[in-house]
Amino acid sequence: MKKKPQKHTAGDKVFYTVIFSFLSFFFLIVLYPVIFVISSSFSSGIAVMASRVVLWPVDFSIEGYRVVFNTSAVWIGYRNSIFYTVSSIILSVSMTLTTAYCLSRNDVPGRSAIMLIFTFTMFFSGGLIPTYLLIRNLGMVDTPWVMIIPGSISVWNLVMAKTFLQHNIPTELMDAAKIDGCSDIAYYTRVVIPLSKAIIAVLVLFYGVSNWNSFFTPMIYLHNRNLYPLTIFLREILLATQIDITILEGMDIEAMEALMQLTEAAFVIKYALIVVSVVPVIAIYPFVQKYFIQGVMIGSIKG
C-alpha cells in the first residue's frame, strides 16, 4: 500500500513561508548589484554619472564594450589571466590531489606530523616582507612564475581533498588492486583519479576563481605591463574614474569639459570591463556544478 503524503501543518506552512520570503529577499539583495553592473555597462556615461541607472539601461549604448574590445591592454590582460589561471589550475590540482592522497593513506609514516606542518601554515606566516625577499631571491619577481608557483597548494583545499579521499575510496579497493598486480602509481592514476571527479571539479573551481581574481600578488610582484593580468588593468580603469576635486581649481572650461568626457567614458568602460572579466567564470560554473555540491558536502565532513 502506498503511504499517503503527510499534510503540512499550519506551523509548517508558516515556517516555509518565512524561510522562502527570507531566501527570496536575500537572493534579490545578491542579484541587484549584478543587474546594476550589467545595466550600467549598456548605459551612457552621463546617465551612469548622474545615478540615473537603477534597474534598466538608460540611454542604451555599447560604447563601453566597443572601447574595451578595441583596447590592446584588455586583450593582454585576458591572455595573461587565462595563462596564469590554466597553468595554476593544472599545477595546483595535481599537487593538492597527490599530496592529499598520500596523507589519506594509513601506511604513510609520519603523515600526522606532516599534516600538522601544513596546518601550521594556515595560522602563521612570515609576512609580506620576508615573502617578498624569498620570491626575489628565487628570481621570480616580474616573471609569470610568481603567479603560478607560490601558493600552489591551499591547505584548506588540501584538507578538503584528503577528507574526501578518506571517506570515498575504501582501503579494500587498494588491497584488491594490489592482488591484481597494480602498482601504487597505477592505482593512483587508474583508480583514485577517476573516482575523484567531484573533488577535482571543486578544486578546479576554487583554484580557478582564486587565480582569475588574483589582484594583490601581481600588484606587488609584477612591474612589466606585458605581464599584467586583467585585474590590474581593471584597477587602473577604476582609479581613472576617481576625480580629485582639487585639480579642478584653476582649470578653464575647455579643460574641465575634456576631463568630464574622459571620466564619463571611464565610468562606462569600468562596468563593461567588469562584465567581460566575470564572463569566463560564469561560463565554466554550469559544467562543474553537479560535481561541485557533491564534492563540497562530502569533503567537508571531518573524521
C-alpha positions as CSV (number, residue, x, y, z in Angstrom):
1,M,0.0,0.0,0.0
2,K,1.2,3.5,-0.9
3,K,1.7,5.8,2.0
4,K,-0.4,8.9,1.9
5,P,1.7,12.0,1.7
6,Q,1.8,13.8,5.0
7,K,0.0,17.1,5.0
8,H,1.8,20.1,6.2
9,T,0.5,21.6,9.4
10,A,-0.2,25.3,9.8
11,G,3.1,25.7,11.7
12,D,5.0,24.1,8.8
13,K,3.3,26.4,6.3
14,V,4.2,29.4,8.3
15,F,7.8,28.2,8.7
16,Y,8.2,27.5,4.9
17,T,6.6,30.9,4.1
18,V,9.1,32.7,6.4
19,I,12.1,30.8,5.0
20,F,11.0,31.3,1.4
21,S,10.5,35.0,1.9
22,F,13.8,35.4,3.7
23,L,15.7,33.5,0.9
24,S,13.9,35.4,-1.8
25,F,14.8,38.7,-0.2
26,F,18.4,37.6,0.2
27,F,18.5,36.4,-3.4
28,L,17.3,39.9,-4.6
29,I,20.0,41.6,-2.5
30,V,22.7,39.5,-4.1
31,L,21.1,39.7,-7.6
32,Y,20.6,43.5,-7.7
33,P,24.3,44.5,-7.9
34,V,24.8,42.1,-10.8
35,I,21.8,43.7,-12.6
36,F,23.1,47.2,-11.8
37,V,26.5,46.5,-13.2
38,I,25.1,44.9,-16.4
39,S,22.6,47.8,-16.9
40,S,25.3,50.4,-16.3
41,S,27.6,48.8,-18.9
42,F,24.9,49.3,-21.5
43,S,24.0,52.8,-20.5
44,S,25.5,56.2,-21.4
45,G,28.3,57.7,-19.3
46,I,26.2,60.7,-18.4
47,A,23.4,58.5,-17.1
48,V,25.8,56.5,-15.0
49,M,27.5,59.6,-13.5
50,A,24.1,61.2,-12.8
51,S,23.0,58.0,-11.0
52,R,20.0,57.6,-13.3
53,V,20.6,53.9,-13.7
54,V,18.5,52.0,-11.2
55,L,17.4,48.7,-12.8
56,W,17.3,49.0,-16.6
57,P,19.8,50.6,-19.0
58,V,19.4,54.3,-19.6
59,D,20.2,55.8,-23.0
60,F,21.3,52.4,-24.3
61,S,24.8,52.3,-25.6
62,I,27.5,49.7,-26.3
63,E,30.3,52.3,-26.4
64,G,31.9,50.8,-23.3
65,Y,32.2,47.3,-24.9
66,R,33.5,48.9,-28.1
67,V,36.3,50.6,-26.3
68,V,37.0,47.6,-24.2
69,F,37.4,45.2,-27.1
70,N,39.4,47.8,-29.1
71,T,41.9,48.3,-26.2
72,S,45.1,46.2,-26.6
73,A,45.7,46.3,-22.8
74,V,42.4,44.4,-22.2
75,W,43.5,41.6,-24.6
76,I,46.9,41.5,-23.0
77,G,45.2,41.1,-19.6
78,Y,42.9,38.5,-20.9
79,R,45.7,36.5,-22.4
80,N,47.8,36.7,-19.2
81,S,44.9,35.9,-16.9
82,I,43.9,32.8,-18.9
83,F,47.5,31.6,-19.0
84,Y,48.0,32.1,-15.3
85,T,44.7,30.5,-14.4
86,V,45.0,27.5,-16.6
87,S,48.7,26.9,-15.6
88,S,48.0,27.3,-11.9
89,I,44.9,25.0,-12.0
90,I,47.0,22.2,-13.6
91,L,49.8,22.6,-11.1
92,S,47.7,23.3,-8.0
93,V,45.1,20.5,-8.6
94,S,47.9,18.0,-9.4
95,M,49.9,18.8,-6.3
96,T,46.9,19.1,-4.0
97,L,45.3,15.9,-5.0
98,T,48.6,13.9,-5.0
99,T,49.5,15.3,-1.5
100,A,46.0,14.6,-0.2
101,Y,46.2,11.0,-1.5
102,C,49.5,10.4,0.2
103,L,48.2,11.9,3.5
104,S,45.0,9.9,3.3
105,R,46.8,6.6,3.4
106,N,47.3,5.0,6.8
107,D,50.5,3.3,5.8
108,V,52.4,6.5,5.2
109,P,54.9,7.1,8.1
110,G,54.7,10.5,9.8
111,R,51.6,11.6,8.0
112,S,50.2,13.2,11.2
113,A,53.3,15.3,11.7
114,I,53.3,16.3,8.0
115,M,49.7,17.3,8.2
116,L,50.4,19.3,11.4
117,I,53.1,21.2,9.5
118,F,50.7,22.0,6.7
119,T,48.0,23.1,9.2
120,F,50.6,25.4,11.0
121,T,50.9,27.5,7.9
122,M,47.2,28.3,7.9
123,F,47.6,30.3,11.1
124,F,51.2,31.6,11.0
125,S,53.3,33.0,8.1
126,G,56.4,35.1,7.7
127,G,54.6,38.2,6.5
128,L,54.8,40.3,3.3
129,I,58.4,41.5,3.5
130,P,60.1,38.1,4.2
131,T,57.9,36.6,1.5
132,Y,58.9,39.3,-1.0
133,L,62.5,38.7,-0.2
134,L,62.1,35.0,-0.7
135,I,60.4,35.5,-4.0
136,R,63.1,37.9,-5.1
137,N,65.9,35.6,-4.1
138,L,64.2,32.8,-6.1
139,G,64.3,35.1,-9.2
140,M,60.5,35.0,-9.7
141,V,59.8,38.8,-9.3
142,D,58.5,40.2,-12.6
143,T,58.1,36.7,-14.1
144,P,55.0,34.7,-14.9
145,W,56.1,32.0,-12.4
146,V,55.3,34.3,-9.5
147,M,51.6,33.9,-10.4
148,I,51.8,30.1,-10.7
149,I,54.2,28.5,-8.2
150,P,53.8,30.4,-4.9
151,G,50.6,29.3,-3.1
152,S,50.1,26.4,-5.5
153,I,48.7,24.4,-2.6
154,S,46.0,25.8,-0.4
155,V,45.9,24.0,2.9
156,W,42.1,24.4,3.2
157,N,41.7,22.6,-0.2
158,L,44.2,20.0,0.9
159,V,42.3,19.2,4.0
160,M,39.1,19.0,2.0
161,A,40.6,16.7,-0.6
162,K,42.2,14.5,2.0
163,T,38.9,14.1,3.8
164,F,37.1,13.3,0.6
165,L,39.6,10.5,-0.3
166,Q,39.4,9.0,3.1
167,H,35.6,8.8,3.1
168,N,35.0,7.8,-0.5
169,I,37.8,5.4,-1.5
170,P,37.9,2.4,0.8
171,T,41.2,0.7,1.6
172,E,39.8,-2.6,0.4
173,L,39.9,-1.2,-3.1
174,M,43.6,-0.7,-2.9
175,D,44.1,-4.3,-1.5
176,A,42.1,-5.7,-4.4
177,A,44.2,-3.7,-6.8
178,K,47.5,-4.9,-5.3
179,I,46.3,-8.5,-5.6
180,D,45.8,-7.9,-9.3
181,G,49.4,-6.7,-9.5
182,C,48.6,-2.9,-9.6
183,S,51.4,-0.6,-8.5
184,D,50.9,2.4,-6.3
185,I,51.3,4.8,-9.3
186,A,48.9,2.8,-11.5
187,Y,46.4,2.6,-8.6
188,Y,46.5,6.4,-8.2
189,T,46.2,7.2,-11.9
190,R,43.7,4.4,-12.8
191,V,41.5,4.1,-9.7
192,V,41.9,7.2,-7.4
193,I,41.7,9.9,-10.0
194,P,38.7,8.5,-11.9
195,L,36.8,8.2,-8.6
196,S,37.7,11.7,-7.5
197,K,35.9,13.7,-10.3
198,A,33.8,15.5,-7.7
199,I,36.6,16.8,-5.6
200,I,38.7,17.6,-8.7
201,A,35.8,19.8,-10.0
202,V,35.7,21.6,-6.7
203,L,39.5,22.2,-6.7
204,V,39.4,23.4,-10.3
205,L,36.6,25.9,-9.4
206,F,38.3,27.1,-6.2
207,Y,41.8,27.5,-7.7
208,G,40.4,28.9,-10.9
209,V,38.3,31.6,-9.4
210,S,41.1,32.5,-6.9
211,N,43.7,32.9,-9.6
212,W,41.4,34.6,-12.0
213,N,40.5,37.2,-9.4
214,S,44.1,37.5,-8.1
215,F,44.9,41.2,-7.5
216,F,47.4,41.6,-4.6
217,T,50.1,39.2,-5.9
218,P,50.5,40.8,-9.4
219,M,50.3,44.3,-7.9
220,I,53.3,43.5,-5.6
221,Y,55.5,41.3,-7.8
222,L,54.8,42.4,-11.4
223,H,56.1,45.6,-12.9
224,N,56.1,44.8,-16.6
225,R,52.8,45.8,-18.1
226,N,53.0,42.9,-20.6
227,L,52.7,40.5,-17.7
228,Y,49.7,42.2,-16.0
229,P,46.6,40.2,-15.6
230,L,43.1,41.6,-16.3
231,T,42.6,42.6,-12.7
232,I,45.4,45.1,-12.7
233,F,44.1,46.8,-15.9
234,L,40.6,46.9,-14.2
235,R,42.2,48.6,-11.2
236,E,43.7,51.3,-13.5
237,I,40.3,52.0,-15.0
238,L,38.7,52.1,-11.6
239,L,41.3,54.7,-10.5
240,A,40.7,56.7,-13.6
241,T,37.0,57.2,-12.6
242,Q,38.0,58.9,-9.4
243,I,38.3,62.7,-9.6
244,D,40.3,64.8,-7.2
245,I,38.3,68.0,-6.6
246,T,41.4,70.0,-6.0
247,I,42.6,69.5,-9.6
248,L,39.5,71.3,-10.9
249,E,40.7,74.6,-9.3
250,G,42.2,76.9,-11.8
251,M,41.1,74.8,-14.9
252,D,39.5,76.6,-17.8
253,I,36.1,75.5,-19.1
254,E,37.5,73.5,-22.1
255,A,39.9,71.5,-19.8
256,M,37.1,70.7,-17.4
257,E,34.8,69.6,-20.2
258,A,37.5,67.3,-21.6
259,L,38.2,65.9,-18.2
260,M,34.5,65.2,-17.7
261,Q,34.2,63.5,-21.1
262,L,37.1,61.2,-20.2
263,T,35.5,60.5,-16.8
264,E,32.2,59.6,-18.4
265,A,33.8,57.2,-20.8
266,A,35.8,55.7,-17.9
267,F,32.6,55.0,-15.9
268,V,31.1,53.0,-18.8
269,I,34.3,51.2,-19.6
270,K,34.6,50.2,-15.9
271,Y,31.3,48.4,-15.8
272,A,31.8,46.9,-19.3
273,L,35.2,45.5,-18.2
274,I,33.7,44.1,-15.0
275,V,31.1,42.2,-17.1
276,V,33.7,41.0,-19.5
277,S,36.0,39.8,-16.7
278,V,33.4,37.7,-15.0
279,V,32.0,36.0,-18.1
280,P,34.6,33.1,-18.1
281,V,33.9,32.2,-14.5
282,I,30.1,32.3,-15.1
283,A,30.5,30.2,-18.3
284,I,32.5,27.5,-16.6
285,Y,30.4,27.1,-13.5
286,P,27.5,25.2,-15.0
287,F,29.8,22.4,-16.3
288,V,31.2,21.7,-12.8
289,Q,28.0,22.5,-10.7
290,K,26.8,18.8,-10.4
291,Y,30.2,17.8,-9.0
292,F,30.7,21.0,-7.0
293,I,27.9,20.4,-4.5
294,Q,28.8,16.7,-4.0
295,G,32.5,17.4,-3.6
296,V,32.0,20.3,-1.1
297,M,29.5,18.4,1.0
298,I,31.4,15.1,1.2
299,G,34.8,16.8,1.6
300,S,33.6,19.0,4.4
301,I,32.9,16.1,6.7
302,K,35.7,15.8,9.2
303,G,36.5,12.4,10.7
